[in-house]
Amino acid sequence: MVSLHGSQRFPLASVCKVPIAMNMLALVDEGKMALDREIEVLPRDVFSGVSDIAKRWPAQRHFPLHEMIRLMVARSDNTAVETLFRIGGAGPAMAVRMRQWRVAAIRVDRSERQCGLDRNGVEHYPPPAQWRDATINALIAETPPATRYQAARRFLSDPRDTGTPEGTVRLLARAFRGEVLSKPSTIRLIEVLKATTTFPTRLKGLLPPGTVVAHKTGSTETVNGFTAATNDSGVIYLPGVRGQLAISVYLKASTRDEPSRDRVIARISRAAFDFYR
C-alpha cells in the first residue's frame, strides 16, 4: 500500500455507486433479490442529469435489476442509483453492509439527490416521497451562487458519504479477490466496472492504449470556480502476469478546471502503473 493523504476523508460522489451495486449483488447472493426481477422506477427516483433510464421513463417504468446495476456503474445513471439505494435499504442497510465487509472508512448515508440538495445549500424542499425532478432542479437553480458556494465548502467537512483512498482500495481489493460476493456476482461486478464509459481522461487518460481498467468515476458540480470532488477509483490490469493494481484518487476543494483535475488523476495513475509494471 502506497498513499498520499490516504486516511483523509473525501466526498465519494458517484464512487458511491460501487458499494451500492455490491449491496444489491449481495442481496442477490442472499436470495432476497433476483437479477431478472423487474424494478419499478418511482417518480421520486427520476433524475434527469445523467440517466439513460430517465430518457425512457415514463414510457418504460420497470427495468430488470441486472440492467439497472449495469447502467448505474458503467453509465453512472443517477435514476438507477436513486432507485437501488432506496430498495436496498438506504443508509442504514449500507452501514450494516460496510460493517459486515469490515470497511469502516467508507460511508454511504444519503441518496445522491439528497447529497446534491445539501451540497447546493437548498434548505426548504418537500419530503422525499414527493420529490420530482423538475421541482428539485428548480430549487437548486433558484439558490444564489454565493449560497451554493458556501454550502459546497461546508459539505467538505461533513463525514457522511465519504471515503478514504486507503479504504476504497481495500474494498476494491476484497471485492476482486472474491472475499465479499459470490463468484458469479464478483464476475458481474468486475464486468460492469470494466464497461465504465465516463471520464476516460482520468485513470485511463495516460495509460498505454488497450490497458484494461475496471473503475468508477465521481464528480460534483463546479460553483464559482470551486469543485468539491473529482474522483476515480478502480483496478488497473498490469501487462503480462504482473497482476492487478487497485487505485483510488480523490481530489477535493479544487479551483482548477476540469481538464487540469483529470490530468492530475491521470498522472498519478500512470506513475503507479509504471512503478508496479
Backbone as numpy.savetxt, mean C-alpha at the origin, in Angstrom:
# Nx Ny Nz CAx CAy CAz Cx Cy Cz
20.90 -7.59 7.25 20.05 -6.39 7.25 20.93 -5.15 7.25
20.69 -4.27 6.29 21.36 -2.98 6.22 20.27 -1.92 6.18
20.38 -0.88 6.99 19.31 0.11 6.98 19.83 1.50 7.30
19.09 2.49 6.83 19.29 3.90 7.16 17.96 4.40 7.71
17.94 4.83 8.98 16.69 5.22 9.65 15.70 4.05 9.61
16.21 2.83 9.70 15.38 1.65 9.53 14.34 1.43 10.59
14.51 2.01 11.77 13.53 1.83 12.85 12.58 3.01 12.98
12.72 4.02 12.11 11.81 5.15 12.13 10.49 4.76 11.48
9.41 5.42 11.92 8.10 5.17 11.33 7.83 6.13 10.18
7.26 5.59 9.12 6.90 6.37 7.93 5.46 6.03 7.55
4.71 6.97 6.96 3.37 6.64 6.48 3.43 5.54 5.43
2.59 4.53 5.56 2.58 3.44 4.59 2.05 3.88 3.23
1.07 4.79 3.23 0.34 5.10 2.00 -0.13 3.77 1.40
-0.02 3.59 0.09 -0.58 2.39 -0.53 0.24 1.13 -0.31
1.37 1.21 0.36 2.07 -0.01 0.76 1.19 -0.82 1.71
0.21 -0.16 2.34 -0.72 -0.87 3.23 -1.48 -1.97 2.49
-1.54 -1.87 1.16 -2.30 -2.86 0.39 -1.65 -4.23 0.43
-0.36 -4.30 0.75 0.29 -5.61 0.86 -0.22 -6.37 2.09
-0.13 -5.82 3.31 -0.69 -6.57 4.44 -2.19 -6.78 4.35
-2.93 -5.86 3.72 -4.37 -6.07 3.56 -4.62 -7.26 2.63
-3.85 -7.35 1.54 -3.97 -8.51 0.64 -3.60 -9.79 1.37
-2.54 -9.73 2.19 -2.13 -10.91 2.95 -3.21 -11.34 3.92
-3.89 -10.39 4.53 -4.98 -10.72 5.46 -6.10 -11.44 4.73
-6.46 -10.97 3.53 -7.52 -11.62 2.77 -7.11 -13.03 2.36
-5.86 -13.21 1.96 -5.38 -14.54 1.59 -5.33 -15.46 2.81
-5.02 -14.90 3.98 -5.05 -15.70 5.21 -6.46 -16.16 5.51
-7.46 -15.30 5.26 -8.85 -15.69 5.46 -9.24 -16.82 4.51
-8.69 -16.78 3.29 -8.91 -17.89 2.36 -8.30 -19.17 2.90
-7.06 -19.05 3.40 -6.39 -20.24 3.97 -7.18 -20.82 5.14
-7.86 -19.95 5.89 -8.61 -20.39 7.07 -10.02 -20.88 6.72
-10.37 -20.84 5.44 -11.69 -21.29 5.02 -12.80 -20.30 5.27
-12.45 -19.05 5.59 -13.46 -18.03 5.86 -13.82 -17.22 4.62
-13.03 -17.35 3.58 -13.27 -16.69 2.30 -12.93 -17.67 1.19
-13.40 -17.37 -0.02 -13.05 -18.16 -1.20 -12.62 -17.20 -2.29
-11.61 -17.58 -3.05 -11.07 -16.70 -4.08 -12.11 -16.37 -5.16
-13.06 -17.28 -5.39 -14.07 -17.02 -6.42 -15.34 -16.38 -5.85
-15.32 -16.05 -4.56 -16.48 -15.40 -3.96 -16.70 -14.03 -4.58
-17.94 -13.74 -4.92 -18.29 -12.44 -5.49 -18.49 -11.43 -4.35
-17.69 -10.37 -4.39 -17.70 -9.35 -3.33 -18.48 -8.13 -3.82
-19.46 -7.70 -3.03 -20.23 -6.52 -3.40 -19.46 -5.24 -3.04
-19.38 -4.34 -4.00 -18.79 -3.03 -3.77 -19.92 -2.06 -3.42
-19.91 -1.55 -2.21 -20.94 -0.63 -1.75 -20.64 0.79 -2.21
-21.65 1.66 -2.27 -21.41 3.05 -2.66 -20.32 3.73 -1.82
-20.24 3.40 -0.53 -19.24 4.01 0.34 -17.82 3.63 -0.05
-17.65 2.49 -0.75 -16.32 2.00 -1.11 -15.77 2.64 -2.37
-16.62 3.17 -3.22 -16.19 3.64 -4.53 -15.25 4.83 -4.37
-14.08 4.73 -4.98 -12.99 5.70 -4.80 -12.40 5.94 -6.18
-12.78 7.04 -6.80 -12.48 7.24 -8.22 -11.04 7.62 -8.51
-10.27 8.00 -7.51 -8.91 8.52 -7.76 -8.07 7.60 -8.61
-7.79 6.40 -8.13 -7.07 5.37 -8.88 -7.87 4.09 -8.72
-8.67 3.74 -9.73 -9.53 2.57 -9.56 -10.12 2.10 -10.87
-9.74 0.92 -11.32 -10.39 0.29 -12.47 -11.81 -0.13 -12.09
-12.00 -0.54 -10.84 -13.32 -0.98 -10.40 -14.31 0.18 -10.44
-13.88 1.37 -10.00 -14.78 2.53 -9.99 -15.27 2.86 -11.39
-14.44 2.61 -12.40 -14.84 2.89 -13.79 -15.93 1.92 -14.25
-16.00 0.75 -13.64 -16.98 -0.27 -14.04 -18.23 -0.25 -13.15
-18.18 0.48 -12.05 -19.29 0.57 -11.11 -20.14 1.77 -11.48
-21.50 1.75 -11.41 -22.35 0.71 -10.81 -22.85 -0.34 -11.81
-22.44 -0.24 -13.09 -22.89 -1.27 -14.03 -22.50 -2.66 -13.54
-21.33 -2.75 -12.92 -20.90 -3.99 -12.27 -20.68 -3.69 -10.80
-21.38 -4.40 -9.95 -21.31 -4.15 -8.51 -20.63 -5.29 -7.74
-20.45 -6.43 -8.36 -19.84 -7.58 -7.69 -18.60 -8.02 -8.46
-17.53 -8.31 -7.71 -16.26 -8.69 -8.31 -15.69 -9.87 -7.53
-15.10 -10.86 -8.22 -14.51 -11.99 -7.50 -13.33 -11.54 -6.65
-13.18 -12.18 -5.52 -12.12 -11.79 -4.59 -10.74 -11.83 -5.23
-10.45 -12.84 -6.03 -9.11 -12.94 -6.62 -8.82 -11.76 -7.53
-9.84 -11.25 -8.24 -9.63 -10.08 -9.10 -9.42 -8.82 -8.26
-10.16 -8.69 -7.17 -10.01 -7.51 -6.33 -8.63 -7.46 -5.70
-8.11 -8.61 -5.28 -6.76 -8.65 -4.71 -5.74 -8.24 -5.77
-5.90 -8.77 -6.98 -4.96 -8.44 -8.06 -5.00 -6.94 -8.37
-6.19 -6.39 -8.53 -6.30 -4.97 -8.85 -5.80 -4.10 -7.71
-6.07 -4.49 -6.47 -5.63 -3.70 -5.32 -4.11 -3.58 -5.28
-3.41 -4.68 -5.54 -1.95 -4.67 -5.44 -1.31 -4.21 -6.74
-1.61 -4.89 -7.84 -0.92 -4.63 -9.10 -1.27 -3.28 -9.69
-2.52 -2.83 -9.50 -2.98 -1.57 -10.08 -3.25 -0.51 -9.03
-3.01 -0.83 -7.75 -3.23 0.08 -6.63 -4.66 0.60 -6.59
-5.62 -0.27 -6.84 -7.03 0.11 -6.93 -7.55 0.52 -5.55
-7.99 1.77 -5.45 -8.44 2.28 -4.16 -9.85 1.84 -3.78
-10.69 1.54 -4.77 -11.99 0.97 -4.44 -11.83 -0.43 -3.87
-10.91 -1.19 -4.44 -10.65 -2.55 -3.94 -10.16 -2.51 -2.51
-9.24 -1.60 -2.20 -8.70 -1.59 -0.83 -9.75 -1.13 0.17
-10.60 -0.18 -0.21 -11.68 0.21 0.70 -12.59 -0.98 1.01
-12.94 -1.73 -0.03 -13.84 -2.87 0.15 -13.19 -3.97 0.97
-11.96 -4.35 0.63 -11.31 -5.47 1.30 -10.88 -5.13 2.72
-10.52 -3.88 2.97 -10.23 -3.47 4.34 -11.49 -3.61 5.19
-12.64 -3.21 4.63 -13.91 -3.27 5.38 -14.31 -4.71 5.65
-14.36 -5.56 4.63 -14.86 -6.91 4.84 -13.85 -7.79 5.56
-12.58 -7.36 5.58 -11.55 -8.13 6.28 -11.47 -7.84 7.76
-12.35 -6.95 8.26 -12.37 -6.67 9.69 -11.76 -5.35 10.08
-11.30 -4.57 9.08 -10.76 -3.23 9.31 -9.58 -3.24 10.29
-9.37 -2.12 10.97 -8.19 -1.95 11.82 -8.02 -3.00 12.91
-9.06 -3.33 13.67 -8.89 -4.34 14.73 -8.40 -5.69 14.20
-8.95 -6.13 13.07 -8.53 -7.41 12.50 -7.09 -7.34 12.02
-6.68 -6.20 11.46 -5.31 -6.06 10.99 -4.35 -6.08 12.17
-4.74 -5.49 13.30 -3.87 -5.51 14.49 -3.68 -6.94 14.99
-4.75 -7.71 14.99 -4.65 -9.12 15.41 -3.74 -9.88 14.46
-3.87 -9.62 13.16 -3.06 -10.33 12.17 -1.58 -9.97 12.32
-1.28 -8.71 12.57 0.12 -8.32 12.74 0.73 -8.99 13.97
-0.06 -9.12 15.04 0.43 -9.84 16.22 0.66 -11.31 15.90
-0.25 -11.90 15.16 -0.12 -13.30 14.77 1.16 -13.52 13.96
1.48 -12.55 13.09 2.66 -12.67 12.23 3.92 -12.12 12.89
3.78 -11.64 14.14 4.91 -11.09 14.89 5.59 -9.94 14.15
4.75 -9.02 13.67 5.24 -7.83 12.96 4.70 -6.61 13.70
5.41 -6.17 14.72 4.93 -5.06 15.55 5.18 -3.72 14.89
6.04 -3.67 13.89 6.47 -2.38 13.33 5.58 -1.90 12.18
4.50 -2.62 11.89 3.58 -2.20 10.83 2.18 -2.08 11.42
1.54 -0.94 11.16 0.18 -0.70 11.63 -0.72 -0.32 10.46
-1.89 -0.94 10.40 -2.92 -0.56 9.43 -4.18 -0.31 10.23
-4.44 0.94 10.54 -5.51 1.31 11.46 -6.75 1.85 10.78
-6.57 2.60 9.69 -7.67 3.30 9.04 -7.74 2.91 7.56
-8.89 3.14 6.96 -8.99 2.94 5.52 -8.18 4.03 4.81
-7.88 3.79 3.54 -7.14 4.80 2.77 -7.95 6.10 2.70
-9.27 5.97 2.57 -10.10 7.17 2.49 -10.05 7.96 3.80
-10.11 7.27 4.94 -10.01 7.96 6.22 -8.65 8.63 6.36
-7.60 7.94 5.94 -6.26 8.56 5.97 -6.24 9.83 5.13
-6.88 9.78 3.95 -6.91 10.95 3.09 -7.65 12.11 3.71
-8.76 11.84 4.37 -9.51 12.91 5.05 -8.66 13.53 6.16
-8.03 12.69 6.97 -7.22 13.21 8.07 -5.99 13.96 7.55
-5.36 13.42 6.53 -4.14 14.04 5.99 -4.44 15.39 5.33
-5.68 15.56 4.86 -6.05 16.82 4.20 -6.78 17.78 5.12
-6.88 17.43 6.39 -7.43 18.37 7.35 -8.94 18.55 7.29
-9.66 17.56 6.74 -11.12 17.64 6.69 -11.66 17.20 8.05
-12.35 18.10 8.73 -12.79 17.83 10.10 -14.25 17.40 10.19
-15.10 17.90 9.29 -16.54 17.63 9.39 -16.99 16.87 8.14
-17.36 15.61 8.36 -17.79 14.77 7.24 -18.78 13.74 7.76
-19.58 13.16 6.88 -20.59 12.19 7.31 -19.95 10.91 7.82
-20.69 10.09 8.54 -20.15 8.80 9.00 -19.83 7.91 7.80
-18.92 6.96 7.97 -18.48 6.13 6.84 -19.61 5.48 6.04
-20.66 5.05 6.69 -21.75 4.39 5.97 -22.40 5.32 4.94
-22.23 6.63 5.13 -22.84 7.60 4.22 -21.82 8.22 3.25
-20.60 7.72 3.26 -19.59 8.28 2.37 -19.97 8.04 0.91
-19.77 9.08 0.11 -19.94 8.98 -1.33 -18.76 9.69 -1.98
-18.32 9.15 -3.09 -17.09 9.61 -3.73 -17.11 11.12 -4.00
-18.16 11.60 -4.64 -18.21 13.01 -5.01 -18.22 13.91 -3.78
-18.91 13.49 -2.73 -18.98 14.30 -1.51 -17.61 14.41 -0.84
-16.91 13.28 -0.72 -15.60 13.28 -0.08 -14.61 14.12 -0.88
-14.64 13.96 -2.21 -13.74 14.74 -3.05 -14.02 16.23 -2.93
-15.30 16.59 -2.82 -15.66 18.01 -2.68 -15.18 18.56 -1.34
-15.30 17.77 -0.27 -14.84 18.23 1.04 -13.33 18.50 1.04
-12.58 17.64 0.39 -11.13 17.85 0.30 -10.82 19.07 -0.55
-11.51 19.19 -1.69 -11.25 20.32 -2.59 -11.60 21.65 -1.93
-12.57 21.65 -1.03 -12.99 22.89 -0.37 -12.09 23.28 0.80
-11.22 22.38 1.22 -10.33 22.67 2.33 -9.18 23.55 1.84
-8.92 24.71 2.46 -7.87 25.62 1.98 -6.51 24.93 1.94
-5.69 25.24 0.95 -4.36 24.63 0.85 -3.51 24.79 2.11
-3.62 25.93 2.77 -2.84 26.14 3.99 -3.26 25.15 5.08
-4.56 24.89 5.17 -5.06 23.92 6.15 -4.59 22.52 5.80
-4.64 22.19 4.52 -4.20 20.87 4.07 -2.70 20.69 4.33
-1.93 21.74 4.13 -0.49 21.66 4.36 -0.18 21.39 5.82
-0.83 22.12 6.71 -0.59 21.92 8.14 -1.06 20.53 8.58
-2.17 20.07 8.01 -2.67 18.74 8.35 -1.70 17.66 7.88
-1.11 17.85 6.70 -0.14 16.88 6.19 1.08 16.79 7.10
1.51 17.92 7.64 2.65 17.91 8.55 2.28 17.21 9.87
1.07 17.45 10.37 0.63 16.76 11.58 0.49 15.27 11.34
0.07 14.90 10.16 -0.13 13.50 9.81 1.14 12.69 10.02
2.28 13.32 9.80 3.56 12.62 9.90 3.92 12.26 11.34
3.30 12.89 12.31 3.58 12.56 13.71 2.59 11.54 14.27
1.64 11.09 13.44 0.63 10.13 13.87 1.20 8.72 13.67
1.24 7.90 14.73 1.80 6.55 14.59 0.89 5.59 13.84
-0.35 5.95 13.63 -1.27 5.07 12.93 -0.90 4.96 11.45
-1.16 3.79 10.89 -0.95 3.55 9.45 0.48 3.87 9.02
1.40 3.39 9.83 2.82 3.59 9.55 3.56 2.26 9.57
4.76 2.29 9.05 5.63 1.13 9.12 7.07 1.58 9.15
7.94 0.72 9.62 9.36 1.00 9.56 9.95 0.23 8.37
11.03 0.75 7.79 11.67 -0.01 6.70 12.08 -1.41 7.14
12.65 -1.52 8.34 13.07 -2.85 8.81 11.88 -3.78 8.99
10.79 -3.27 9.55 9.60 -4.08 9.74 9.00 -4.53 8.42
9.00 -3.65 7.44 8.47 -4.00 6.12 9.30 -5.08 5.47
10.62 -4.95 5.57 11.51 -5.96 5.00 11.29 -7.31 5.67
11.10 -7.30 6.98 10.87 -8.57 7.69 9.56 -9.21 7.25
8.52 -8.39 7.08 7.24 -8.93 6.62 7.39 -9.54 5.23
8.06 -8.84 4.33 8.27 -9.36 2.98 9.07 -10.66 3.02
10.12 -10.69 3.82 10.96 -11.89 3.89 10.15 -13.08 4.40
9.35 -12.86 5.45 8.55 -13.96 5.99 7.51 -14.42 4.97
6.93 -13.47 4.25 5.92 -13.83 3.25 6.54 -14.64 2.12
7.68 -14.21 1.60 8.30 -14.89 0.47 8.87 -16.25 0.87
9.21 -16.41 2.13 9.68 -17.72 2.61 8.53 -18.68 2.89
7.30 -18.21 2.77 6.15 -19.06 3.01 5.86 -19.28 4.47
6.23 -18.33 5.32 6.08 -18.51 6.76 4.75 -17.97 7.31
3.98 -17.26 6.48 2.73 -16.67 7.00 1.49 -17.12 6.24
1.64 -17.61 5.01 0.51 -18.05 4.21 0.77 -19.45 3.67
-0.30 -20.08 3.20 -0.15 -21.38 2.56 0.67 -21.23 1.28
1.13 -22.35 0.75 1.92 -22.28 -0.49 1.13 -21.67 -1.65
-0.13 -22.08 -1.90 -0.88 -21.44 -2.98 -1.08 -19.94 -2.77
-1.36 -19.53 -1.54 -1.56 -18.10 -1.26 -0.25 -17.32 -1.37
0.84 -17.95 -0.97 2.15 -17.30 -1.11 2.46 -17.08 -2.59
2.21 -18.07 -3.41 2.45 -17.94 -4.85 1.58 -16.84 -5.44
0.31 -16.79 -5.04 -0.59 -15.76 -5.56 -0.13 -14.37 -5.15
0.28 -14.21 -3.89 0.77 -12.91 -3.43 1.97 -12.47 -4.25
2.93 -13.37 -4.46 4.14 -13.02 -5.20 3.79 -12.64 -6.63
2.88 -13.36 -7.25 2.53 -13.07 -8.64 1.87 -11.70 -8.79
0.99 -11.32 -7.84 0.37 -10.00 -7.98 1.37 -8.89 -7.69
2.34 -9.14 -6.82 3.39 -8.15 -6.59 4.28 -8.00 -7.81
4.57 -9.09 -8.50 5.35 -9.02 -9.73 4.61 -8.24 -10.82
3.28 -8.25 -10.77 2.46 -7.62 -11.81 2.25 -6.13 -11.58
2.84 -5.56 -10.53 2.66 -4.14 -10.24 3.05 -3.27 -11.43
2.17 -2.33 -11.77 2.41 -1.44 -12.91 2.71 0.00 -12.48
2.49 0.34 -11.23 2.63 1.73 -10.80 4.10 2.09 -10.57
4.46 3.29 -10.95 5.76 3.91 -10.69 6.96 2.99 -10.98
7.14 2.61 -12.24 8.33 1.82 -12.60 9.62 2.60 -12.48
9.53 3.90 -12.18 10.71 4.74 -12.02 11.30 4.67 -10.62
10.70 3.91 -9.72 11.20 3.83 -8.34 12.14 2.63 -8.18
11.77 1.59 -7.48 12.71 0.49 -7.26 13.26 -0.05 -8.57
12.46 -0.09 -9.61 12.88 -0.67 -10.89 13.62 0.31 -11.78
13.62 1.60 -11.39 14.03 2.66 -12.31 15.42 2.55 -12.89
16.40 2.09 -12.12 17.79 2.03 -12.58 18.33 0.60 -12.62
17.46 -0.37 -12.44 17.91 -1.76 -12.48 18.08 -2.22 -13.93
18.93 -3.21 -14.16 19.11 -3.71 -15.53 17.79 -4.15 -16.13
17.59 -3.90 -17.42 16.34 -4.34 -18.07 16.10 -5.83 -17.85
14.86 -6.15 -17.56 14.49 -7.55 -17.36 14.59 -8.02 -15.92
15.15 -7.18 -15.02 15.22 -7.57 -13.61 13.81 -7.71 -13.05
13.54 -8.83 -12.40 12.21 -9.07 -11.83 12.12 -8.41 -10.46
11.10 -7.60 -10.26 10.85 -6.95 -8.98 9.39 -7.17 -8.60
9.16 -7.77 -7.45 7.81 -7.96 -6.92 7.62 -6.90 -5.83
6.80 -5.88 -6.09 6.81 -4.72 -5.18 5.47 -4.02 -5.13
5.37 -3.07 -4.20 4.18 -2.22 -4.06 4.62 -0.81 -3.75
4.11 0.12 -4.52 4.43 1.54 -4.33 3.38 2.21 -3.46
3.70 3.40 -2.99 2.76 4.19 -2.21 3.10 5.66 -2.33
2.08 6.50 -2.37 2.30 7.94 -2.51 1.16 8.71 -1.85
1.47 9.92 -1.39 0.43 10.85 -0.98 0.47 12.05 -1.92
-0.59 12.85 -1.87 -0.64 14.02 -2.73 0.38 15.07 -2.28
0.69 15.99 -3.19 1.60 17.10 -2.88 0.77 18.35 -2.65
1.01 19.02 -1.51 0.28 20.25 -1.16 1.30 21.34 -0.86
1.20 22.43 -1.59 2.15 23.54 -1.41 3.60 23.07 -1.51
3.87 22.15 -2.44 5.22 21.65 -2.64 5.69 20.66 -1.60
4.80 20.19 -0.75 5.14 19.28 0.35 4.47 17.93 0.12
5.26 16.86 0.13 4.73 15.52 -0.06 5.01 14.69 1.18
3.96 14.21 1.81 4.13 13.48 3.07 4.85 12.16 2.87
4.53 11.43 1.78 5.10 10.08 1.63 5.29 9.71 0.17
6.44 9.10 -0.11 6.75 8.51 -1.42 7.48 7.20 -1.14
6.87 6.06 -1.50 7.36 4.77 -1.03 7.46 3.74 -2.15
8.28 2.75 -1.93 8.29 1.54 -2.74 8.96 0.43 -1.93
8.28 -0.68 -1.81 8.78 -1.81 -1.02 8.54 -3.09 -1.80
9.52 -3.99 -1.78 9.33 -5.24 -2.49 10.54 -6.14 -2.42
10.61 -7.04 -3.37 11.69 -8.02 -3.45 12.28 -8.00 -4.85
13.60 -7.83 -4.91 14.33 -7.84 -6.17 14.93 -9.23 -6.36
14.72 -9.80 -7.53 15.31 -11.10 -7.86 16.71 -10.88 -8.43
17.70 -11.34 -7.71 19.08 -11.16 -8.14 19.40 -12.14 -9.27
20.34 -11.78 -10.14 20.64 -12.66 -11.29 21.25 -13.99 -10.86
21.04 -15.00 -11.71 21.61 -16.31 -11.43 20.96 -16.95 -10.22
21.79 -17.48 -9.36 21.29 -18.17 -8.17 21.61 -17.38 -6.90
21.72 -16.07 -7.05 22.10 -15.23 -5.91 20.97 -15.04 -4.93
19.74 -15.38 -5.31 18.64 -15.28 -4.36 17.81 -14.03 -4.54
17.18 -13.61 -3.46 16.25 -12.49 -3.49 16.66 -11.45 -2.46
16.36 -10.21 -2.80 16.72 -9.07 -1.94 15.45 -8.33 -1.57
15.04 -8.41 -0.30 13.89 -7.64 0.19 14.36 -6.22 0.48
13.62 -5.24 -0.02 14.04 -3.84 0.12 12.81 -2.96 0.34
12.96 -1.98 1.22 11.88 -1.04 1.49 12.47 0.36 1.59
11.96 1.26 0.76 12.43 2.65 0.79 11.22 3.56 1.02
11.28 4.31 2.10 10.25 5.28 2.43 10.88 6.68 2.46
10.22 7.63 1.82 10.60 9.04 1.91 9.44 9.80 2.53
9.73 10.70 3.46 8.65 11.50 4.02 9.06 12.97 4.12
8.04 13.83 4.16 8.24 15.27 4.34 9.17 15.85 3.28
8.97 15.44 2.04 9.86 15.90 0.97 9.32 17.14 0.27
10.23 18.03 -0.09 9.87 19.20 -0.89 10.42 19.07 -2.31
10.96 17.91 -2.66 11.46 17.67 -4.01 10.30 17.31 -4.94
10.52 17.49 -6.24 9.49 17.10 -7.19 9.47 15.58 -7.34
8.43 15.08 -8.00 8.25 13.63 -8.09 9.41 12.92 -8.79
9.92 13.42 -9.93 11.05 12.72 -10.55 12.27 12.64 -9.63
12.50 13.67 -8.84 13.65 13.64 -7.91 13.43 12.62 -6.81
12.20 12.55 -6.29 11.91 11.57 -5.25 12.04 10.15 -5.79
11.51 9.93 -6.98 11.62 8.60 -7.59 13.08 8.23 -7.82
13.89 9.21 -8.20 15.31 8.96 -8.47 16.05 8.55 -7.19
15.70 9.14 -6.07 16.31 8.76 -4.79 16.06 7.27 -4.53
14.80 6.85 -4.70 14.46 5.44 -4.48 15.21 4.55 -5.46
15.25 4.96 -6.72 15.92 4.16 -7.74 17.41 4.01 -7.46
18.04 5.06 -6.97 19.48 5.00 -6.70 19.78 4.09 -5.50
18.94 4.16 -4.48 19.12 3.26 -3.33 18.94 1.81 -3.78
17.91 1.57 -4.59 17.66 0.22 -5.09 18.84 -0.30 -5.91
19.38 0.55 -6.78 20.50 0.10 -7.62 21.75 -0.16 -6.78
21.98 0.68 -5.77 23.15 0.47 -4.90 23.05 -0.87 -4.18
21.85 -1.18 -3.66 21.67 -2.46 -2.98 21.82 -3.63 -3.94
21.24 -3.49 -5.11 21.33 -4.54 -6.14 22.79 -4.81 -6.50
23.56 -3.75 -6.75 24.97 -3.93 -7.13 25.77 -4.57 -6.01
25.52 -4.17 -4.77 26.28 -4.70 -3.64 26.01 -6.20 -3.47
24.74 -6.58 -3.46 24.40 -7.99 -3.20 24.62 -8.87 -4.42
24.60 -8.28 -5.61 24.91 -9.06 -6.79 26.37 -9.46 -6.79
